[in-house]
Amino acid sequence: MGQRFLFSAIYLVIKTNDIRFNKPSLVGKEFAYIEDAVARGQLSGDGYYTKKCQKWLEVKIGSLAALITHSCTAALEMAAILCDLKPGDEVIMPSFTFVSTANAVALRGATPVFIDIRSDTLNINPSEAEDAVTEKTKAIFVVHYAGVVAEMNDFRDIADRHGLLLVEDAAQALGSSYHGAPAGSFGDLAAFSFHETKNVISGEGGALIINNPDMIERAEIIREKGTNRSQFFRGQVDKYSWVDIGSSFLPGELIAAFLYAQMEMEPEILARRMALWDTYHSAFSPLAEASGFATPSIPPYCDHNAHMYYLLLSDADVRQNFIQDMGATRFLTEDYLVFLN
Ligand SMILES: *Cc1c(COP(=O)(O)O)cnc(C)c1O
């Protein structure tokens, strides 16, 4: 099949379905909850809506604790502190990820060790990850690319055998699962993003999920500028003070109010995204083999969350032609950048 024909076919699918990469929208009671948050008289963090969001996550993931943060980047930085990363420590992670995974490690003075991804799921390859373990390795940071959960049985096994901490960068994976268990439930820690390009959004936003009971108390402290303020509010100490390093990782109540309205609508958001994803998939799959491009491959035991749809073009030249062709004909505006991910 000619390249032109292929490009037009792709364009037609995008255009007729009006599928855009990122158009943040209201899906439920966002404004009503923001108004309510103001009426409740607390706009700083850890108020009514923060607790609602955290409870929602704890139930959804089945985690011991969830703490919302101002970004997934912040949650990853908290994870790096909780792993006690120090200069000389190594952390294994996929080379194909967003910068925040690596930054969190580098900010502690530790060394990111990049591992290649599998060509099918684009997730970090467990056997290559295990080959990279040294006596300096402290943790593995796994990424669930495009909301397809990585091989967590293998990674849990590797982590246990080598005494490593396991962290999930689940930024793209809210609502995904692996062998029936939710993304975010496998690592000692997991980080989610509610950035406006993700499925459930609050503009900027994130969460740290804590599955390791030994890390809960310290996580609260790190998030509250290194103070034991949370214990103070629960009446567990009679004054609060500086007890550890930390920063201000929590969002204000306006963000939490917006986020909770989105969380309530998560099943509807997922269903809508899945319908679009399926439209893409049934349109592109029949063209793929003859045209020399690949569509996403989802292992049968993974339920993905339709976070993104991508096509893998055969090489860099074809990809460049594709971008140019779409651009020249105004096919590819910023709204339609979904294919270049
Ligand atoms: C979006 C994303 C992040 C960063 O999320 P923010 O909430 O914007 O900080 C980190 N890792 C991955 C894999 C992401 O996709």
Ligand as a Chemical Component Dictionary entry (heavy atoms), coordinates in Angstrom:
data_LIG
# 
_chem_comp.id                   LIG 
_chem_comp.type                 NON-POLYMER 
_chem_comp.pdbx_formal_charge   0 
_chem_comp.three_letter_code    LIG 
# 
loop_
_chem_comp_atom.comp_id 
_chem_comp_atom.atom_id 
_chem_comp_atom.alt_atom_id 
_chem_comp_atom.type_symbol 
_chem_comp_atom.charge 
_chem_comp_atom.model_Cartn_x 
_chem_comp_atom.model_Cartn_y 
_chem_comp_atom.model_Cartn_z 
_chem_comp_atom.pdbx_ordinal 
LIG C1 C1 C 0 2.996 12.375 32.849 1  
LIG C2 C2 C 0 4.095 11.528 33.367 2  
LIG C3 C3 C 0 4.871 11.918 34.461 3  
LIG C4 C4 C 0 4.780 13.279 35.101 4  
LIG O1 O1 O 0 3.530 13.607 35.604 5  
LIG P1 P1 P 0 3.267 15.066 36.212 6  
LIG O2 O2 O 0 1.991 14.897 36.990 7  
LIG O3 O3 O 0 3.144 15.999 35.055 8  
LIG O4 O4 O 0 4.417 15.412 37.093 9  
LIG C5 C5 C 0 5.831 11.029 34.931 10 
LIG N1 N1 N 0 6.021 9.838  34.363 11 
LIG C6 C6 C 0 5.305 9.432  33.290 12 
LIG C7 C7 C 0 5.556 8.086  32.705 13 
LIG C8 C8 C 0 4.332 10.278 32.752 14 
LIG O5 O5 O 0 3.638 9.887  31.683 15 
# 
loop_
_chem_comp_bond.comp_id 
_chem_comp_bond.atom_id_1 
_chem_comp_bond.atom_id_2 
_chem_comp_bond.value_order 
_chem_comp_bond.pdbx_ordinal 
LIG C1 C2 SING 1  
LIG C2 C3 SING 2  
LIG C2 C8 DOUB 3  
LIG C3 C4 SING 4  
LIG C3 C5 DOUB 5  
LIG C4 O1 SING 6  
LIG O1 P1 SING 7  
LIG P1 O2 DOUB 8  
LIG P1 O3 SING 9  
LIG P1 O4 SING 10 
LIG C5 N1 SING 11 
LIG N1 C6 DOUB 12 
LIG C6 C7 SING 13 
LIG C6 C8 SING 14 
LIG C8 O5 SING 15 
# 
